[in-house]
Each structure stands twice: as structure tokens, then as C-alpha cells.
């Protein structure tokens, strides 16, 4: 698998460029198949991207009623908690566009039917994925977006964590994560096979704190040690960075700023 790296001068330009790219990708997918599917992530740069999509002039060129929205991971907290990725995305974008509620698929909350059992909640989300368009283990994802942690984690797959070892997820599409090194400690995540089923995987990173993890991943680090190194799309894998996050890129990926 090969990766493409696109570097923008600052976080604002990065967020605006990713938002424009996402809007265009959704429009193109709908033109080709009649609907589009996106997997969202959380974090500061994701929030900026969501807001840029919301505020972009091309926003209404997307038929939002024909967009399926999924999440790559979630903090296992009560519904509406401000630290949930779903809550962030709804406030920044989803509440501002005319989505079909039946096509929005948040991961279960800790006050839902599964109570405080993240394993049961993860299994239920796997069932929802399998019931999606196409009735495969996971539906077709046009774009799956990921943030990159300073330790190289993506979604809620952390370095050396049991949930990130192949023996632990086997053929499963979702996993419960207990004892995450970053709070909150209990989470739900797509597994690497589910992430890698997406047509396009976009890894979006901003800031000097992400530079080492980005550099290690692109230099070929092991995916158990640097989970970002182990994710890819079936079509394209894009690293969308600002200048600071690109500070430690391997030489072959260095190019002029966009």
C-alpha cells in the first residue's frame, strides 16, 4: 500500500482544505452511486473540519438526506456528554444539515441498552454495521477520517494495547477498549480490518506534538507499536497535515506546501 501526503501551511488552511475535499468526495460518491458514506472521528482538528464543512459555500451541493454517517470510535460515556465524538460532531455539523436520522449511526452510549458493558455495546454496533447497505460485515465507506494521537494511536487503538493486537480482534469489526491510556479509559472502536475496508482513509494531523508519530508511521513502524502505521484505504490513503505535523516526514514524502 502507498500513501500520499499533502501538507498545508497552518491548521486553518488544513481544516478548510479537508472540508472542501470531503464535500467534493460526498458529491462525487452520490453522483456515482446515489448515496455516500462517511466515518467521522473526534478531536480538535476534526471539530475544525466539521465546522468548515458546515460553513462552506458548497455544503448545500451535498444531498445530506442520502449520506450515511458512522463513527470510527467513541468514548463510552452517557449520551450527550460533551466528550463524546458524536456530541462534538452534532454541535459542529450534523445538527446544521438535513440528514436522515435513520442514516446516522452513533456508537452506543454508556446509559443505553447495554448499560456499562462496552463489550455488549461494541457487539451491537457490529450488528448495526452488518445491517447497513450491502449487508456485508461493514458497509461501503467512501471516506473514513482519523485523527492521529501524539503516541501514534488512531480511533481508540493505542500502542501495545491488547485491543490493538491481531489475536484480540481476529475477524471482529468492533472492539471494546478498557484501560485506555488516554481518558476516558473505556471506549469502543472499529478494529483495523474494519478501518482498512474503507475506500479512502484520511489521517488528519495538526501541530508539533503529532510530528514524531506521523514520521514514525510513514517510516514504516510496526502497527502494534504505532497504530497509525497499520491503517490504509482499499483505494487511497491520504495523510493531510499542517506544516508543524509534517516536521519529521521521511525525505521521500517532503514536498512544497499547498
C-alpha positions in Angstrom: 0.0 0.0 0.0 1.2 3.5 -0.8 0.3 6.7 1.0 0.0 10.3 -0.3 1.0 13.2 1.9 -0.4 16.7 1.5 0.9 19.5 3.7 -0.8 22.8 4.3 0.7 25.8 5.9 -1.3 26.1 9.1 -4.3 24.4 10.9 -6.9 26.8 9.5 -5.9 26.1 5.9 -5.7 22.4 6.7 -9.2 22.3 8.1 -10.6 24.3 5.2 -8.9 22.1 2.6 -10.0 18.8 4.2 -13.6 20.2 4.4 -13.5 21.1 0.7 -12.1 17.7 -0.2 -14.8 15.9 1.9 -17.6 17.9 0.4 -16.4 17.1 -3.1 -15.9 13.4 -2.2 -19.5 13.1 -0.9 -20.9 14.8 -4.1 -18.9 12.5 -6.3 -20.0 9.4 -4.4 -23.6 10.4 -4.7 -23.2 11.1 -8.5 -21.7 7.6 -8.9 -24.0 5.5 -6.6 -26.8 7.7 -5.4 -25.6 7.9 -1.8 -22.4 8.5 0.2 -21.0 7.1 3.4 -18.5 8.8 5.8 -16.9 7.7 9.0 -16.2 10.5 11.4 -13.6 11.0 14.1 -13.2 13.3 17.0 -10.6 15.8 18.3 -9.7 19.4 17.7 -8.8 19.2 14.1 -11.9 17.1 13.3 -14.1 19.7 15.0 -12.5 22.4 12.8 -13.1 20.3 9.7 -16.7 19.7 10.6 -17.3 23.5 11.2 -15.6 24.3 7.9 -17.9 21.8 6.1 -20.9 23.5 7.8 -19.7 27.0 6.8 -18.5 26.1 3.3 -20.4 27.5 0.3 -20.6 24.1 -1.3 -22.3 22.5 1.7 -25.7 22.5 0.1 -24.4 20.8 -3.1 -24.5 17.6 -1.0 -27.8 15.8 -0.6 -27.4 15.2 3.1 -30.5 13.0 3.2 -28.5 10.4 1.3 -25.4 10.4 3.4 -24.7 7.6 5.9 -22.8 8.7 8.9 -20.7 6.3 11.1 -18.0 6.7 13.7 -14.6 5.1 13.9 -14.5 5.2 17.7 -16.3 6.6 20.7 -15.8 7.4 24.4 -18.1 5.1 26.3 -19.9 7.9 28.2 -23.6 8.9 28.6 -25.5 10.2 25.5 -24.9 13.9 25.1 -21.7 14.0 27.2 -19.5 16.8 25.8 -16.5 14.4 25.5 -18.4 12.1 23.1 -17.3 12.3 19.5 -21.0 12.2 18.5 -21.8 15.2 20.6 -19.0 17.2 19.1 -20.0 16.3 15.5 -23.6 17.1 16.1 -22.8 20.5 17.5 -20.3 21.4 14.8 -22.0 20.0 11.7 -24.7 17.3 11.9 -27.4 19.5 13.5 -27.0 22.1 10.8 -27.6 19.8 7.8 -30.8 17.9 6.8 -29.6 14.4 7.5 -32.0 11.4 7.6 -31.9 10.4 11.3 -32.1 6.7 10.2 -28.8 7.1 8.4 -26.9 8.5 11.3 -25.3 5.7 13.3 -23.7 6.8 16.6 -21.8 4.3 18.7 -23.7 3.2 21.8 -23.6 5.3 25.0 -23.0 4.1 28.5 -26.5 4.9 29.5 -28.0 3.0 26.6 -29.5 -0.6 26.5 -26.1 -2.1 27.2 -25.6 -0.3 30.4 -22.0 -0.2 31.5 -21.0 -3.2 29.3 -18.7 -1.9 26.5 -18.3 -5.4 25.1 -22.1 -5.7 24.6 -22.2 -2.2 23.1 -19.4 -3.0 20.7 -21.2 -6.2 19.6 -24.4 -4.2 19.0 -22.5 -1.7 16.8 -21.1 -4.6 14.8 -24.6 -5.8 14.2 -25.6 -2.3 13.0 -22.7 -2.2 10.6 -23.6 -5.6 9.2 -27.2 -4.4 8.7 -26.1 -1.4 6.7 -26.2 -1.1 2.9 -24.9 -4.2 1.2 -25.3 -6.4 4.3 -21.6 -7.2 4.5 -19.6 -7.2 7.7 -19.2 -3.5 7.2 -21.0 -1.3 4.7 -19.1 0.6 1.9 -17.3 3.5 3.4 -16.4 6.2 0.9 -14.2 8.1 3.4 -13.0 7.2 6.8 -11.3 10.0 8.7 -8.9 9.5 11.5 -7.0 11.8 13.9 -3.5 10.8 14.9 -2.5 10.9 18.6 0.8 12.0 19.8 1.5 8.4 20.7 0.5 7.3 17.2 -2.9 6.0 18.1 -5.9 6.1 15.7 -9.5 5.7 16.6 -9.2 4.1 20.1 -6.4 1.7 19.0 -3.5 2.5 21.3 0.2 1.4 21.1 0.8 -2.1 22.6 -2.8 -2.1 24.0 -4.5 -5.5 23.9 -7.3 -4.2 21.8 -4.7 -3.4 19.1 -3.2 -6.9 18.9 -4.5 -9.1 16.0 -5.2 -12.0 18.3 -7.7 -9.9 20.2 -9.8 -8.7 17.4 -9.5 -11.6 14.9 -12.4 -11.2 12.4 -14.4 -8.7 14.5 -15.3 -5.3 13.2 -15.6 -3.6 16.6 -13.9 -3.9 19.9 -14.3 -2.7 23.4 -11.3 -0.9 24.8 -10.7 -0.9 28.6 -7.8 0.8 30.3 -7.1 3.2 27.5 -4.0 5.3 28.4 -5.9 8.5 27.4 -9.0 9.4 29.4 -11.7 8.3 29.4 -10.4 4.7 29.9 -13.4 2.9 28.4 -14.1 3.2 24.7 -15.5 1.5 21.6 -13.6 1.3 18.4 -13.6 -0.1 14.9 -10.9 -2.7 14.5 -8.1 -2.4 11.9 -9.8 -4.8 9.4 -13.0 -2.6 9.6 -11.0 0.6 9.2 -9.0 -0.9 6.3 -12.1 -1.8 4.4 -12.8 1.9 3.6 -12.3 3.0 0.1 -10.3 6.1 1.3 -8.7 6.5 4.7 -7.7 10.1 5.6 -5.3 10.7 8.5 -5.6 14.3 9.6 -3.0 15.7 12.0 -2.1 19.2 13.2 0.6 20.6 15.5 4.2 19.8 16.5 3.0 17.2 19.0 2.0 14.9 16.2 5.1 15.2 14.1 7.0 12.3 15.7 4.1 9.9 15.4 3.5 10.9 11.8 7.1 10.5 10.9 7.3 7.0 12.6 4.2 5.8 10.9 5.3 6.9 7.4 8.8 5.5 8.0 7.2 2.0 8.4 6.9 1.5 12.1 5.1 -1.6 13.3 1.3 -1.2 13.6 1.2 -2.6 17.1 3.7 0.0 18.3 2.4 2.8 16.1 -1.2 2.0 15.1 -1.3 4.8 12.6 1.2 2.8 10.5 -1.3 0.0 10.1 -4.3 1.7 8.6 -5.0 2.2 4.9 -7.7 2.5 2.4 -8.5 0.0 -0.3 -8.2 2.8 -2.8 -6.4 5.8 -1.4 -4.6 6.6 1.9 -4.1 10.3 2.5 -2.1 12.0 5.2 -3.5 15.5 5.5 -1.1 17.6 7.6 -0.2 21.1 8.6 3.4 22.2 8.5 4.1 21.5 12.1 2.7 18.0 12.0 4.9 17.4 8.9 8.1 18.4 10.6 9.5 14.8 10.8 8.4 13.4 7.5 10.7 10.9 5.8 12.5 12.6 2.9 10.5 10.8 0.2 7.3 12.5 1.4 8.6 16.0 1.6 7.1 18.4 -1.0 6.2 22.1 -1.3 3.4 23.4 0.9 0.0 23.6 -0.6 
